Amino acid sequence: MKSTLKVRNHISLLVLFTFFFGVSSFGQDDDTKDRKWKIGINISPEIAYRTLTTSDPSSESFIEYRDEIESSIFTLSGGLNIEYNITKRFAMRSGIQYLTQGEQYDFEIVGWPIPNPSFPSKFIVVQRYHYVGVPLIASFDFIQTDKVEVFLSAGALGTWMYRTSTKTTREYIDGTTETEREHSDPSVSEWTEYQLFNVTALISLGSDIKLGSRSFIRLEPTFKYTILPIVDGPIQERHFNVGLNIGYFIKL
């Protein structure tokens, strides 16, 4: 069931890309009309991780321990966009976006006097937080040519955490592994009171490569950082993503 849902999400992205390419096949002429509105779809492969801070000196050793056992993960984000050119160089963008953040934990089991093949020797836990959000982003084109535009963007996403997912892999000394996946609703978590609503700041430097008079591809290296900690506690955990936003846009 869970694997089917993941496949459906990937199929949905493929269908959306196909739709936009199909729509753009009409009207690719020498239309010189000044079109201010644009719609587009984007997908962004990203590296996700977190920062840990505290004002409690007794928590610093635990932060050091987490830094030793935790690492970044690969994620995908994406969604639909609508953009309006206020002037020739200045534009505002919004839409709806899917965002994933998280980290990976690696636990080595040590201290057994005699290794027991029935007990795991290592745990690998990948924790993901799934959000849906609405962005408000401003961009300024500082280079404009007939084929390429280069711009700087900054803004924020108002996000809502609607699901958490955990993938746990157990490794045994004989080389075998076992994997379990679990999804949960963060609003009814028994163990952690999550910050469901968050604000994610965004900055990027990108380029639009024109395909015709009304369509273009966008390549946009992007950095995202959550403003509020994911959990209100002695240790403040904030997530960030670094990735390449790839988009396809049509001028209306």
LOZALUM-428308 format. One line per field, with one value per atom (N, C-alpha, C): x, y, z; residue in one letter; residue number from 1. Coordinates in steps of 0.2 Angstrom, whole numbers, plus 5000, padded with zeros to 4 digits. Last residue first. Layout:
N
px = (X, ...);
py = (Y, ...);
pz = (Z, ...);
zapa = (A, ...);
sefi = (NUM, ...);
//
This chain:
252
px = (5007, 5000, 4998, 5021, 5018, 5011, 5026, 5022, 5020, 5040, 5035, 5032, 5047, 5045, 5039, 5062, 5055, 5054, 5071, 5071, 5063, 5082, 5075, 5075, 5093, 5092, 5085, 5097, 5095, 5095, 5096, 5100, 5099, 5087, 5087, 5092, 5085, 5087, 5088, 5078, 5080, 5081, 5082, 5079, 5082, 5079, 5081, 5078, 5085, 5082, 5084, 5083, 5087, 5083, 5073, 5080, 5084, 5059, 5062, 5069, 5048, 5049, 5052, 5053, 5050, 5052, 5058, 5053, 5049, 5059, 5061, 5056, 5056, 5054, 5057, 5062, 5063, 5061, 5071, 5065, 5067, 5078, 5079, 5073, 5085, 5079, 5081, 5092, 5093, 5087, 5095, 5091, 5093, 5097, 5100, 5097, 5088, 5088, 5091, 5082, 5087, 5089, 5068, 5071, 5076, 5063, 5065, 5069, 5049, 5056, 5057, 5038, 5040, 5047, 5035, 5030, 5032, 5044, 5041, 5037, 5055, 5051, 5049, 5064, 5063, 5059, 5075, 5069, 5069, 5079, 5082, 5076, 5083, 5077, 5080, 5092, 5092, 5086, 5096, 5093, 5094, 5098, 5101, 5099, 5088, 5091, 5094, 5081, 5085, 5088, 5069, 5072, 5076, 5062, 5065, 5069, 5047, 5054, 5056, 5038, 5040, 5047, 5025, 5032, 5032, 5014, 5015, 5022, 5018, 5015, 5016, 5030, 5028, 5025, 5025, 5028, 5026, 5028, 5023, 5027, 5030, 5033, 5027, 5023, 5029, 5032, 5011, 5011, 5017, 5004, 5010, 5009, 4994, 4992, 4998, 5000, 4996, 4993, 5007, 5011, 5007, 5003, 5000, 5004, 5015, 5011, 5008, 5022, 5019, 5015, 5036, 5030, 5028, 5044, 5042, 5036, 5059, 5052, 5050, 5070, 5068, 5060, 5084, 5077, 5075, 5098, 5095, 5087, 5113, 5106, 5103, 5126, 5125, 5118, 5128, 5128, 5127, 5125, 5132, 5133, 5112, 5114, 5121, 5103, 5108, 5111, 5088, 5092, 5097, 5081, 5084, 5089, 5066, 5071, 5074, 5059, 5062, 5067, 5045, 5051, 5053, 5037, 5038, 5045, 5023, 5030, 5031, 5012, 5014, 5022, 5010, 5004, 5006, 5015, 5017, 5011, 5014, 5010, 5013, 5022, 5021, 5017, 5025, 5021, 5020, 5041, 5035, 5032, 5048, 5047, 5041, 5062, 5055, 5054, 5071, 5071, 5064, 5082, 5075, 5076, 5089, 5090, 5083, 5092, 5089, 5091, 5095, 5098, 5095, 5089, 5088, 5091, 5092, 5093, 5092, 5089, 5088, 5089, 5092, 5086, 5085, 5095, 5096, 5091, 5097, 5092, 5095, 5101, 5104, 5098, 5094, 5099, 5103, 5077, 5082, 5087, 5072, 5074, 5079, 5058, 5064, 5065, 5049, 5051, 5057, 5037, 5044, 5045, 5029, 5028, 5035, 5021, 5027, 5025, 5013, 5012, 5017, 5015, 5016, 5014, 5016, 5013, 5013, 5028, 5025, 5021, 5035, 5032, 5028, 5050, 5044, 5042, 5059, 5057, 5050, 5072, 5066, 5065, 5080, 5079, 5072, 5091, 5084, 5084, 5099, 5099, 5092, 5108, 5101, 5102, 5117, 5117, 5110, 5116, 5122, 5122, 5101, 5104, 5111, 5102, 5101, 5104, 5106, 5098, 5097, 5119, 5117, 5109, 5128, 5122, 5119, 5145, 5140, 5134, 5148, 5148, 5143, 5147, 5153, 5154, 5142, 5140, 5146, 5147, 5147, 5144, 5136, 5143, 5142, 5128, 5127, 5133, 5127, 5131, 5130, 5115, 5117, 5121, 5112, 5116, 5118, 5099, 5103, 5106, 5096, 5097, 5101, 5082, 5089, 5090, 5072, 5073, 5081, 5059, 5065, 5066, 5050, 5052, 5058, 5036, 5043, 5044, 5026, 5027, 5035, 5017, 5023, 5023, 5008, 5008, 5014, 5010, 5008, 5007, 5020, 5017, 5015, 5031, 5029, 5025, 5034, 5032, 5029, 5047, 5042, 5040, 5056, 5054, 5047, 5058, 5064, 5061, 5047, 5051, 5056, 5036, 5040, 5043, 5029, 5026, 5030, 5024, 5029, 5026, 5019, 5017, 5023, 5016, 5021, 5018, 5013, 5010, 5015, 5017, 5019, 5014, 5017, 5014, 5016, 5031, 5024, 5022, 5043, 5040, 5033, 5057, 5052, 5049, 5065, 5062, 5057, 5081, 5074, 5072, 5094, 5091, 5084, 5101, 5097, 5095, 5115, 5110, 5106, 5116, 5119, 5113, 5121, 5116, 5120, 5131, 5127, 5122, 5137, 5141, 5137, 5127, 5131, 5135, 5123, 5119, 5123, 5134, 5133, 5128, 5133, 5139, 5138, 5120, 5121, 5127, 5124, 5120, 5120, 5133, 5136, 5131, 5123, 5129, 5132, 5115, 5113, 5118, 5120, 5120, 5118, 5118, 5125, 5125, 5106, 5107, 5113, 5103, 5105, 5106, 5106, 5104, 5106, 5104, 5106, 5103, 5107, 5105, 5108, 5101, 5105, 5102, 5099, 5097, 5102, 5095, 5098, 5096, 5094, 5091, 5095, 5097, 5100, 5097, 5085, 5088, 5092, 5077, 5081, 5085, 5062, 5069, 5072, 5051, 5054, 5061, 5037, 5044, 5045, 5028, 5028, 5036, 5019, 5024, 5023, 5013, 5012, 5017, 5013, 5017, 5014, 5009, 5007, 5011, 5013, 5015, 5014, 5018, 5014, 5017, 5018, 5021, 5016, 5019, 5015, 5018, 5025, 5029, 5025, 5025, 5021, 5025, 5029, 5033, 5029, 5024, 5025, 5029, 5017, 5025, 5026, 5004, 5006, 5013, 5005, 5001, 5004, 5014, 5015, 5010, 5011, 5015, 5016, 5003, 5000, 5004, 5012, 5007, 5004, 5020, 5023, 5018, 5010, 5013, 5016, 5007, 5002, 5005, 5020, 5017, 5012, 5020, 5025, 5023, 5009, 5009, 5014, 5014, 5008, 5007, 5024, 5026, 5020, 5018, 5023, 5024, 5010, 5007, 5011, 5020, 5016, 5013, 5025, 5029, 5025, 5013, 5016, 5020, 5012, 5007, 5009, 5023, 5023, 5018, 5018, 5025, 5025, 5007, 5006, 5012, 5014, 5009, 5008, 5021, 5025, 5020, 5009, 5014, 5018, 5004, 5000, 5004);
py = (5165, 5165, 5171, 5155, 5162, 5162, 5141, 5144, 5151, 5132, 5137, 5139, 5120, 5121, 5126, 5118, 5120, 5121, 5113, 5112, 5113, 5117, 5117, 5117, 5108, 5111, 5111, 5112, 5108, 5112, 5110, 5113, 5109, 5113, 5110, 5113, 5112, 5115, 5111, 5113, 5110, 5114, 5114, 5118, 5114, 5112, 5108, 5112, 5116, 5118, 5115, 5108, 5108, 5110, 5109, 5112, 5112, 5113, 5109, 5112, 5111, 5116, 5112, 5106, 5104, 5109, 5113, 5108, 5105, 5131, 5124, 5119, 5142, 5139, 5132, 5143, 5148, 5146, 5132, 5133, 5138, 5136, 5135, 5137, 5132, 5133, 5132, 5137, 5135, 5137, 5132, 5135, 5132, 5134, 5132, 5135, 5132, 5137, 5133, 5133, 5130, 5134, 5132, 5136, 5131, 5134, 5129, 5134, 5141, 5141, 5136, 5148, 5143, 5143, 5157, 5156, 5151, 5156, 5162, 5162, 5144, 5146, 5153, 5141, 5136, 5138, 5150, 5150, 5144, 5147, 5146, 5145, 5156, 5154, 5153, 5153, 5156, 5153, 5159, 5154, 5157, 5158, 5161, 5156, 5160, 5156, 5161, 5157, 5161, 5157, 5156, 5153, 5159, 5150, 5156, 5152, 5144, 5142, 5147, 5142, 5147, 5145, 5130, 5133, 5138, 5120, 5126, 5129, 5110, 5109, 5114, 5106, 5112, 5111, 5091, 5094, 5101, 5083, 5088, 5093, 5066, 5072, 5077, 5054, 5055, 5062, 5053, 5051, 5053, 5063, 5060, 5059, 5070, 5065, 5061, 5077, 5081, 5076, 5068, 5072, 5076, 5052, 5059, 5063, 5041, 5043, 5051, 5026, 5033, 5035, 5016, 5018, 5025, 5001, 5008, 5010, 4991, 4992, 5000, 4978, 4985, 4986, 4968, 4969, 4976, 4959, 4965, 4964, 4949, 4950, 4956, 4947, 4951, 4952, 4942, 4937, 4941, 4952, 4951, 4946, 4963, 4958, 4956, 4978, 4974, 4969, 4986, 4982, 4978, 5001, 4995, 4992, 5011, 5008, 5001, 5025, 5019, 5016, 5035, 5032, 5026, 5051, 5044, 5041, 5061, 5060, 5052, 5074, 5067, 5067, 5087, 5083, 5076, 5103, 5096, 5092, 5117, 5113, 5106, 5133, 5126, 5123, 5147, 5145, 5137, 5151, 5147, 5146, 5166, 5162, 5157, 5174, 5174, 5169, 5178, 5177, 5178, 5177, 5176, 5176, 5183, 5182, 5182, 5177, 5181, 5179, 5178, 5176, 5181, 5172, 5177, 5174, 5169, 5167, 5173, 5174, 5166, 5165, 5187, 5184, 5177, 5192, 5191, 5188, 5199, 5198, 5198, 5200, 5198, 5196, 5201, 5206, 5205, 5200, 5198, 5203, 5195, 5201, 5199, 5190, 5188, 5195, 5184, 5189, 5188, 5173, 5174, 5180, 5163, 5170, 5172, 5147, 5151, 5158, 5135, 5141, 5146, 5117, 5124, 5129, 5102, 5106, 5113, 5091, 5097, 5099, 5078, 5080, 5086, 5072, 5076, 5079, 5056, 5062, 5065, 5047, 5051, 5056, 5032, 5038, 5041, 5023, 5025, 5032, 5008, 5014, 5017, 4999, 5001, 5008, 4984, 4991, 4993, 4971, 4974, 4982, 4963, 4967, 4970, 4946, 4953, 4957, 4933, 4935, 4942, 4932, 4933, 4934, 4940, 4936, 4937, 4940, 4943, 4937, 4942, 4937, 4939, 4954, 4950, 4944, 4969, 4962, 4958, 4981, 4980, 4972, 4990, 4987, 4985, 4994, 4991, 4987, 5010, 5004, 5001, 5019, 5016, 5010, 5033, 5027, 5025, 5042, 5040, 5034, 5056, 5049, 5048, 5068, 5066, 5059, 5081, 5075, 5074, 5086, 5087, 5081, 5090, 5085, 5087, 5098, 5099, 5093, 5105, 5099, 5099, 5120, 5116, 5110, 5131, 5126, 5122, 5149, 5142, 5138, 5163, 5159, 5152, 5177, 5170, 5167, 5192, 5189, 5182, 5201, 5197, 5194, 5213, 5211, 5207, 5217, 5214, 5211, 5224, 5219, 5215, 5222, 5226, 5221, 5211, 5218, 5223, 5196, 5201, 5208, 5182, 5188, 5194, 5165, 5170, 5176, 5150, 5155, 5161, 5132, 5139, 5144, 5116, 5121, 5128, 5106, 5108, 5112, 5098, 5101, 5103, 5088, 5093, 5095, 5074, 5078, 5082, 5070, 5071, 5074, 5062, 5064, 5065, 5067, 5062, 5066, 5068, 5071, 5065, 5060, 5063, 5065, 5056, 5058, 5061, 5053, 5048, 5050, 5066, 5060, 5054, 5074, 5076, 5070, 5068, 5067, 5069, 5071, 5064, 5063, 5085, 5082, 5075, 5086, 5088, 5085, 5081, 5077, 5079, 5091, 5084, 5080, 5101, 5102, 5095, 5101, 5098, 5098, 5109, 5102, 5098, 5122, 5119, 5112, 5128, 5124, 5120, 5133, 5138, 5135, 5126, 5126, 5131, 5119, 5124, 5123, 5111, 5110, 5115, 5109, 5112, 5111, 5096, 5100, 5104, 5092, 5090, 5095, 5086, 5089, 5087, 5089, 5087, 5090, 5087, 5091, 5086, 5090, 5085, 5089, 5097, 5099, 5093, 5102, 5097, 5099, 5112, 5111, 5105, 5121, 5115, 5114, 5136, 5131, 5126, 5151, 5146, 5140, 5169, 5163, 5157, 5185, 5179, 5173, 5195, 5196, 5189, 5196, 5192, 5192, 5206, 5206, 5203, 5198, 5201, 5201, 5191, 5196, 5200, 5176, 5180, 5185, 5166, 5173, 5178, 5152, 5155, 5162, 5141, 5142, 5145, 5137, 5144, 5145, 5121, 5126, 5133, 5115, 5114, 5118, 5118, 5122, 5121, 5107, 5114, 5118, 5097, 5096, 5103, 5101, 5101, 5100, 5100, 5106, 5106, 5086, 5091, 5097, 5081, 5079, 5084, 5085, 5087, 5086, 5078, 5086, 5088, 5065, 5067, 5075, 5065, 5064, 5066, 5067, 5072, 5071, 5055, 5062, 5067, 5046, 5046, 5052, 5048, 5049, 5050, 5045, 5052, 5053, 5031, 5036, 5043, 5026, 5026, 5031, 5029, 5032, 5032, 5020, 5028, 5031, 5008, 5010, 5018, 5007, 5008, 5010, 5006, 5012, 5013, 4994, 5000, 5006);
pz = (4898, 4896, 4892, 4896, 4896, 4894, 4905, 4899, 4901, 4912, 4912, 4905, 4922, 4915, 4915, 4932, 4931, 4923, 4946, 4938, 4936, 4958, 4956, 4948, 4967, 4961, 4958, 4985, 4979, 4973, 5002, 4996, 4990, 5016, 5010, 5005, 5034, 5028, 5022, 5051, 5045, 5039, 5068, 5062, 5056, 5085, 5078, 5072, 5100, 5094, 5088, 5115, 5109, 5103, 5124, 5126, 5120, 5113, 5118, 5120, 5101, 5106, 5112, 5085, 5091, 5096, 5074, 5073, 5079, 5075, 5077, 5076, 5062, 5068, 5069, 5049, 5054, 5061, 5038, 5042, 5048, 5022, 5029, 5034, 5006, 5011, 5018, 4991, 4998, 5002, 4974, 4979, 4986, 4957, 4963, 4969, 4944, 4950, 4956, 4928, 4932, 4938, 4918, 4923, 4927, 4901, 4906, 4911, 4893, 4895, 4900, 4880, 4885, 4887, 4870, 4876, 4881, 4860, 4861, 4868, 4866, 4861, 4863, 4876, 4871, 4865, 4886, 4882, 4877, 4902, 4896, 4891, 4917, 4912, 4905, 4932, 4925, 4921, 4949, 4943, 4936, 4965, 4959, 4954, 4980, 4975, 4969, 4996, 4992, 4986, 5009, 5003, 4999, 5025, 5020, 5014, 5030, 5027, 5023, 5044, 5039, 5037, 5049, 5050, 5044, 5059, 5055, 5055, 5069, 5062, 5057, 5078, 5076, 5069, 5088, 5082, 5081, 5102, 5100, 5094, 5102, 5101, 5099, 5106, 5109, 5108, 5099, 5106, 5110, 5087, 5089, 5097, 5079, 5085, 5087, 5070, 5074, 5080, 5061, 5067, 5071, 5058, 5058, 5063, 5050, 5055, 5054, 5043, 5042, 5048, 5041, 5045, 5044, 5036, 5035, 5039, 5039, 5040, 5039, 5034, 5033, 5035, 5038, 5038, 5038, 5031, 5033, 5034, 5034, 5032, 5035, 5039, 5033, 5030, 5051, 5046, 5039, 5060, 5059, 5053, 5052, 5057, 5055, 5052, 5050, 5055, 5049, 5054, 5051, 5045, 5043, 5048, 5044, 5049, 5046, 5040, 5037, 5042, 5043, 5046, 5043, 5041, 5039, 5041, 5044, 5045, 5043, 5037, 5038, 5040, 5036, 5036, 5037, 5041, 5041, 5041, 5031, 5035, 5035, 5027, 5026, 5032, 5018, 5024, 5023, 5012, 5011, 5018, 5005, 5011, 5009, 4996, 4999, 5004, 4982, 4989, 4991, 4967, 4971, 4978, 4953, 4960, 4963, 4936, 4941, 4948, 4919, 4925, 4930, 4903, 4908, 4915, 4886, 4893, 4898, 4873, 4875, 4882, 4872, 4868, 4870, 4890, 4883, 4879, 4905, 4900, 4893, 4922, 4915, 4911, 4933, 4932, 4925, 4938, 4932, 4932, 4953, 4949, 4944, 4963, 4959, 4955, 4978, 4973, 4969, 4983, 4981, 4976, 4993, 4991, 4990, 4993, 4993, 4991, 5003, 4999, 4999, 5006, 5007, 5002, 5015, 5009, 5011, 5020, 5021, 5014, 5030, 5024, 5025, 5036, 5038, 5031, 5039, 5035, 5037, 5044, 5047, 5042, 5044, 5040, 5042, 5053, 5053, 5049, 5055, 5051, 5050, 5067, 5065, 5061, 5069, 5067, 5065, 5073, 5075, 5073, 5080, 5075, 5078, 5086, 5087, 5082, 5082, 5082, 5084, 5084, 5077, 5076, 5096, 5095, 5088, 5101, 5096, 5095, 5118, 5113, 5107, 5124, 5125, 5120, 5116, 5117, 5119, 5113, 5120, 5121, 5101, 5103, 5111, 5087, 5093, 5095, 5080, 5080, 5087, 5071, 5078, 5077, 5062, 5061, 5068, 5055, 5061, 5060, 5044, 5045, 5051, 5042, 5043, 5044, 5033, 5038, 5039, 5022, 5026, 5030, 5007, 5012, 5015, 5000, 5003, 5008, 4987, 4992, 4994, 4984, 4984, 4989, 4974, 4980, 4979, 4972, 4970, 4976, 4966, 4972, 4969, 4963, 4962, 4968, 4954, 4961, 4959, 4947, 4946, 4953, 4937, 4943, 4943, 4924, 4927, 4934, 4919, 4914, 4918, 4933, 4928, 4924, 4937, 4939, 4934, 4931, 4930, 4932, 4941, 4937, 4937, 4941, 4942, 4938, 4949, 4945, 4947, 4950, 4951, 4947, 4959, 4954, 4955, 4964, 4964, 4958, 4975, 4968, 4969, 4981, 4982, 4975, 4988, 4982, 4984, 4996, 4995, 4989, 5005, 4998, 4998, 5021, 5016, 5010, 5032, 5028, 5024, 5049, 5042, 5038, 5066, 5061, 5054, 5075, 5072, 5067, 5078, 5076, 5073, 5082, 5076, 5074, 5094, 5088, 5081, 5102, 5100, 5094, 5102, 5099, 5098, 5109, 5102, 5099, 5121, 5117, 5110, 5126, 5124, 5120, 5127, 5122, 5121, 5138, 5132, 5126, 5148, 5149, 5143, 5143, 5143, 5144, 5134, 5140, 5139, 5122, 5127, 5134, 5106, 5113, 5117, 5090, 5095, 5101, 5075, 5082, 5086, 5058, 5063, 5070, 5046, 5051, 5055, 5028, 5035, 5040, 5011, 5017, 5024, 4995, 5001, 5007, 4981, 4986, 4991, 4966, 4970, 4975, 4962, 4965, 4969, 4949, 4953, 4956, 4944, 4945, 4950, 4932, 4936, 4938, 4929, 4928, 4933, 4920, 4925, 4923, 4920, 4918, 4923, 4914, 4918, 4915, 4904, 4911, 4915, 4888, 4892, 4900, 4875, 4882, 4887, 4860, 4865, 4871, 4849, 4853, 4858, 4843, 4847, 4851, 4833, 4834, 4838, 4842, 4835, 4837, 4849, 4849, 4842, 4850, 4851, 4851, 4858, 4854, 4855, 4866, 4859, 4855, 4879, 4876, 4868, 4882, 4881, 4878, 4883, 4878, 4877, 4894, 4887, 4882, 4904, 4902, 4896, 4904, 4902, 4900, 4907, 4901, 4899, 4921, 4916, 4909, 4926, 4926, 4921, 4925, 4921, 4920, 4933, 4926, 4922, 4946, 4943, 4936, 4946, 4946, 4943, 4947, 4941, 4940, 4960, 4955, 4948, 4967, 4968, 4962, 4964, 4962, 4962, 4971, 4964, 4961, 4984, 4982, 4974, 4985, 4986, 4983, 4984, 4979, 4979, 4996, 4990, 4984, 5004, 5005, 4999, 5000, 5000, 5000);
zapa = (L, L, L, K, K, K, I, I, I, F, F, F, Y, Y, Y, G, G, G, I, I, I, N, N, N, L, L, L, G, G, G, V, V, V, N, N, N, F, F, F, H, H, H, R, R, R, E, E, E, Q, Q, Q, I, I, I, P, P, P, G, G, G, D, D, D, V, V, V, I, I, I, P, P, P, L, L, L, I, I, I, T, T, T, Y, Y, Y, K, K, K, F, F, F, T, T, T, P, P, P, E, E, E, L, L, L, R, R, R, I, I, I, F, F, F, S, S, S, R, R, R, S, S, S, G, G, G, L, L, L, K, K, K, I, I, I, D, D, D, S, S, S, G, G, G, L, L, L, S, S, S, I, I, I, L, L, L, A, A, A, T, T, T, V, V, V, N, N, N, F, F, F, L, L, L, Q, Q, Q, Y, Y, Y, E, E, E, T, T, T, W, W, W, E, E, E, S, S, S, V, V, V, S, S, S, P, P, P, D, D, D, S, S, S, H, H, H, E, E, E, R, R, R, E, E, E, T, T, T, E, E, E, T, T, T, T, T, T, G, G, G, D, D, D, I, I, I, Y, Y, Y, E, E, E, R, R, R, T, T, T, T, T, T, K, K, K, T, T, T, S, S, S, T, T, T, R, R, R, Y, Y, Y, M, M, M, W, W, W, T, T, T, G, G, G, L, L, L, A, A, A, G, G, G, A, A, A, S, S, S, L, L, L, F, F, F, V, V, V, E, E, E, V, V, V, K, K, K, D, D, D, T, T, T, Q, Q, Q, I, I, I, F, F, F, D, D, D, F, F, F, S, S, S, A, A, A, I, I, I, L, L, L, P, P, P, V, V, V, G, G, G, V, V, V, Y, Y, Y, H, H, H, Y, Y, Y, R, R, R, Q, Q, Q, V, V, V, V, V, V, I, I, I, F, F, F, K, K, K, S, S, S, P, P, P, F, F, F, S, S, S, P, P, P, N, N, N, P, P, P, I, I, I, P, P, P, W, W, W, G, G, G, V, V, V, I, I, I, E, E, E, F, F, F, D, D, D, Y, Y, Y, Q, Q, Q, E, E, E, G, G, G, Q, Q, Q, T, T, T, L, L, L, Y, Y, Y, Q, Q, Q, I, I, I, G, G, G, S, S, S, R, R, R, M, M, M, A, A, A, F, F, F, R, R, R, K, K, K, T, T, T, I, I, I, N, N, N, Y, Y, Y, E, E, E, I, I, I, N, N, N, L, L, L, G, G, G, G, G, G, S, S, S, L, L, L, T, T, T, F, F, F, I, I, I, S, S, S, S, S, S, E, E, E, I, I, I, E, E, E, D, D, D, R, R, R, Y, Y, Y, E, E, E, I, I, I, F, F, F, S, S, S, E, E, E, S, S, S, S, S, S, P, P, P, D, D, D, S, S, S, T, T, T, T, T, T, L, L, L, T, T, T, R, R, R, Y, Y, Y, A, A, A, I, I, I, E, E, E, P, P, P, S, S, S, I, I, I, N, N, N, I, I, I, G, G, G, I, I, I, K, K, K, W, W, W, K, K, K, R, R, R, D, D, D, K, K, K, T, T, T, D, D, D, D, D, D, D, D, D, Q, Q, Q, G, G, G, F, F, F, S, S, S, S, S, S, V, V, V, G, G, G, F, F, F, F, F, F, F, F, F, T, T, T, F, F, F, L, L, L, V, V, V, L, L, L, L, L, L, S, S, S, I, I, I, H, H, H, N, N, N, R, R, R, V, V, V, K, K, K, L, L, L, T, T, T, S, S, S, K, K, K, M, M, M);
sefi = (252, 252, 252, 251, 251, 251, 250, 250, 250, 249, 249, 249, 248, 248, 248, 247, 247, 247, 246, 246, 246, 245, 245, 245, 244, 244, 244, 243, 243, 243, 242, 242, 242, 241, 241, 241, 240, 240, 240, 239, 239, 239, 238, 238, 238, 237, 237, 237, 236, 236, 236, 235, 235, 235, 234, 234, 234, 233, 233, 233, 232, 232, 232, 231, 231, 231, 230, 230, 230, 229, 229, 229, 228, 228, 228, 227, 227, 227, 226, 226, 226, 225, 225, 225, 224, 224, 224, 223, 223, 223, 222, 222, 222, 221, 221, 221, 220, 220, 220, 219, 219, 219, 218, 218, 218, 217, 217, 217, 216, 216, 216, 215, 215, 215, 214, 214, 214, 213, 213, 213, 212, 212, 212, 211, 211, 211, 210, 210, 210, 209, 209, 209, 208, 208, 208, 207, 207, 207, 206, 206, 206, 205, 205, 205, 204, 204, 204, 203, 203, 203, 202, 202, 202, 201, 201, 201, 200, 200, 200, 199, 199, 199, 198, 198, 198, 197, 197, 197, 196, 196, 196, 195, 195, 195, 194, 194, 194, 193, 193, 193, 192, 192, 192, 191, 191, 191, 190, 190, 190, 189, 189, 189, 188, 188, 188, 187, 187, 187, 186, 186, 186, 185, 185, 185, 184, 184, 184, 183, 183, 183, 182, 182, 182, 181, 181, 181, 180, 180, 180, 179, 179, 179, 178, 178, 178, 177, 177, 177, 176, 176, 176, 175, 175, 175, 174, 174, 174, 173, 173, 173, 172, 172, 172, 171, 171, 171, 170, 170, 170, 169, 169, 169, 168, 168, 168, 167, 167, 167, 166, 166, 166, 165, 165, 165, 164, 164, 164, 163, 163, 163, 162, 162, 162, 161, 161, 161, 160, 160, 160, 159, 159, 159, 158, 158, 158, 157, 157, 157, 156, 156, 156, 155, 155, 155, 154, 154, 154, 153, 153, 153, 152, 152, 152, 151, 151, 151, 150, 150, 150, 149, 149, 149, 148, 148, 148, 147, 147, 147, 146, 146, 146, 145, 145, 145, 144, 144, 144, 143, 143, 143, 142, 142, 142, 141, 141, 141, 140, 140, 140, 139, 139, 139, 138, 138, 138, 137, 137, 137, 136, 136, 136, 135, 135, 135, 134, 134, 134, 133, 133, 133, 132, 132, 132, 131, 131, 131, 130, 130, 130, 129, 129, 129, 128, 128, 128, 127, 127, 127, 126, 126, 126, 125, 125, 125, 124, 124, 124, 123, 123, 123, 122, 122, 122, 121, 121, 121, 120, 120, 120, 119, 119, 119, 118, 118, 118, 117, 117, 117, 116, 116, 116, 115, 115, 115, 114, 114, 114, 113, 113, 113, 112, 112, 112, 111, 111, 111, 110, 110, 110, 109, 109, 109, 108, 108, 108, 107, 107, 107, 106, 106, 106, 105, 105, 105, 104, 104, 104, 103, 103, 103, 102, 102, 102, 101, 101, 101, 100, 100, 100, 99, 99, 99, 98, 98, 98, 97, 97, 97, 96, 96, 96, 95, 95, 95, 94, 94, 94, 93, 93, 93, 92, 92, 92, 91, 91, 91, 90, 90, 90, 89, 89, 89, 88, 88, 88, 87, 87, 87, 86, 86, 86, 85, 85, 85, 84, 84, 84, 83, 83, 83, 82, 82, 82, 81, 81, 81, 80, 80, 80, 79, 79, 79, 78, 78, 78, 77, 77, 77, 76, 76, 76, 75, 75, 75, 74, 74, 74, 73, 73, 73, 72, 72, 72, 71, 71, 71, 70, 70, 70, 69, 69, 69, 68, 68, 68, 67, 67, 67, 66, 66, 66, 65, 65, 65, 64, 64, 64, 63, 63, 63, 62, 62, 62, 61, 61, 61, 60, 60, 60, 59, 59, 59, 58, 58, 58, 57, 57, 57, 56, 56, 56, 55, 55, 55, 54, 54, 54, 53, 53, 53, 52, 52, 52, 51, 51, 51, 50, 50, 50, 49, 49, 49, 48, 48, 48, 47, 47, 47, 46, 46, 46, 45, 45, 45, 44, 44, 44, 43, 43, 43, 42, 42, 42, 41, 41, 41, 40, 40, 40, 39, 39, 39, 38, 38, 38, 37, 37, 37, 36, 36, 36, 35, 35, 35, 34, 34, 34, 33, 33, 33, 32, 32, 32, 31, 31, 31, 30, 30, 30, 29, 29, 29, 28, 28, 28, 27, 27, 27, 26, 26, 26, 25, 25, 25, 24, 24, 24, 23, 23, 23, 22, 22, 22, 21, 21, 21, 20, 20, 20, 19, 19, 19, 18, 18, 18, 17, 17, 17, 16, 16, 16, 15, 15, 15, 14, 14, 14, 13, 13, 13, 12, 12, 12, 11, 11, 11, 10, 10, 10, 9, 9, 9, 8, 8, 8, 7, 7, 7, 6, 6, 6, 5, 5, 5, 4, 4, 4, 3, 3, 3, 2, 2, 2, 1, 1, 1);
//
